Amino acid sequence: MARTKGATNAGFEARRRELAERLRLGLAEGASPPPSLRELAARAGVSVSTLRHYFGSRDGLVRLVLALHAPGAGRHLAFLREPGDTFEESVRAAAAYIALGLKQQMVAELHRIGLAEGLGRPEIGRAYLIEILEPMIEALEARLAAHMDRGEMERGDPRVAALALISPLILAELHQGALGGAVTRPLDQDSFREAHCAAFIRGYRKGAA
């Protein structure tokens, strides 16, 4: 019996995920100009019509590459939400965990794709925020809010504090990795992270001078 027009077969989602994983690297390479749908199809060894069948458009492909990989972050976000025994220990543990995550190839690629494709393109930018960046920020907000509730951290907007902690970590990783800073101006990221955490703790610790 012929398949109804527009229907998807049982393996549609599995095939779409397979293609998304194959194309993630091509999108993350930072080619200028960015690869076209035709170039991405050639890289994946499929036709343009195949990519349109699974993703609709190039923007649809990028959005789904981000969305299909996001669910795997659940346990990592759960770690970021949980406060440590002390404020100082918790800040350092969260920063170390974020930095370690950013060094993982897939995580680094998703951030590269989100920034390279999303700046100036609102639909892609929103997808990057919703699927990748905001969940990290929100998890960190929850951790810091818990320390505020314990009276260990100055009361304030936990989102502002979360952004203050996470933004330099992302920038440092992009600087050294995607932007080539490891060659042009190497940075000891462990020393950088410790200095950053120390400054954050001094600024936000309850009763800090």
N, C-alpha and C positions, 0 to 999 in steps of 0.2 A: 504494500500500500504506500502510495507517495506521501511524503511528509507535507503537511499543510504549509502553504506559503507563509513565511515569517516565523514559523516555529523553530525552536532550537532543539537539537538532539541532546541526548542524555549527557554527552561529554562536552557540551558547550563551555561550561564554566571551567572545567579542567583544561581545555584547550586554550581558553582565553588567558588563564593564569600562566600557562606554559609560555605563550607568546609574550605576555607582559614581562615575565622574568628574563626572556631572551632579549627583549628590547630595552630593558632598563639600562644596561651598560651603554648601548648606543646613544641613549638620551643623555647619559651622565658624562659623556666624553668631552662635552663643552665645545663641539665643533662650531665654527663661525663661517657662514650662517648655520643655524641649527639644522639637523638633517630633516629633509622633507619626508612626507609619508612614503613616497616612492623609494627613497634611500633606505628608510627603515624597513620597508617590505623586502628589499633586496638583502639587507643584513639578516633578516629573519628567515630568508629562503622561501618567502611566500609572495603571493600577488597583492597588489594594492586592494583589489576587491575583497581579498580574504581579511585584510586588516579592517576595511570598512565594515565587513560583516560582523566582526567581533567587537569593534570599538566605535564605529560610526564615523569618526573623523580623527584628524591628528590630535586636536584638543581633547577629544574623548579618550584617545589612547593615553595621553599624558595623565589625565585625571584618574583613569583606572589603574595605571601603573602605581600611582600614589595610593589609591584606595585599596587595591588588592593586597598591598604589603602592610598596611596599617594594622590589621587585626593581630599580627604576630607580636606587636609591642605590648600586649596586655600585661604580662608578668613584669616587664621592665617598668611600666608605669606604676604598677602596684608597689614596687620597691621604692620609687621616688615619692609616693604618697606617704609612706610610713616614716614618722619622725624617729630620729635616733635617741639614744639615752640622754645625751646632752646636746644643747644647741650647737656648740663648737664641733663636736664629733659629727653631728647630723649634716651640717653644712659641708664639711670636708668629704663625707661619705657620698653625699648627693653629687657634688662637683666631680669627684673621681669617677662615679658611675656614669655620669653624662659624658665625660671626656672619653672614657673607655668605649661607650656606645658609638660616639662620633668617629672613632677609629675603625669600626667595623665597616667592611666594604659596602654592604647593602645600605646601611644607615647613611654613610657618607654620600652614596650615590643618590639617595632619595632627597637629601638636602640640596645637593647640587642641582638636581632636576627641578625641584621646587623653586629655587631661587633663579636659575637660568631661564626657565620657562615662564615663571610666574610674575616676574617684575615687568610691569607694563601690560600684563594680560590678566585682567581681573578674575576671570573664571578659573584660570590655572592657579593664580595667587590664592584665591579662596580655598581651592582644593588642597593646596600645600598647607595652609593655615589649619584647616579643619582636620585633615588626615594625619599630619606629621608634627607641625610645630606647636599648635595650641594644646594638644594632649600632653606634651611634655611640660609646657608652662603650667597648665592646670594641675598636673600631678605635683609639681614643685610648690605651687600655691598651697595645696592641701598640707604638705609637710611643714611649710613655714607658718601657716595659720595655726597648726597644732602647737608650735613653739610659742607663738603669741599667746595662745590660750593658757599655756603653762606658766606664763609670766617670765619666760626666758629671753624673749625677743621683744623689742620695742613695738608697740601696737601701731599698725599702719595698714596700708593696702597691700595684701599679700601678693597681688599680681605685679605691682610695681617692684616689690622685693624679688619675686621670681624672675622677672625680666632682667633686673640688675645682676642677678647671679648667673643666669644662663647665657645672656648675650655675649659677654667676653669669651666664654668657652667656645661657643659656635664660631665666633670671628677668628679666634686663635687657630682653630682647626682648619677653617677655610684658608686662612693666611698661609699656614704651613703646607697644606695639602693641595687643594684645587687651584690655588693661586700661585703655587710654586715657591712659597716663602722658605721652605726647607732648603732650597738651593740658593736663593738670592739673599736671604737674611734669616738664618736658622734661629729658632727659639727653643729654649729648654722649657717644654710645656709643663713639666712637673713643677719646676721652680715658679713658673708663671702662675700656675693654678694655686700653689700654696700662698703666694703673695696676694692673689686675688681673693682667696678665701679669708685670709687674715684681715684684709681691709674690709671685707663684707661683715665679718664678725665684729670688728671694732665699731663699725657704723650702726649695726643693728642689735648688738647685745644689750639686754636690759640694763639700764644704769650706766651705759658707756659714757665716758666723759666727752 
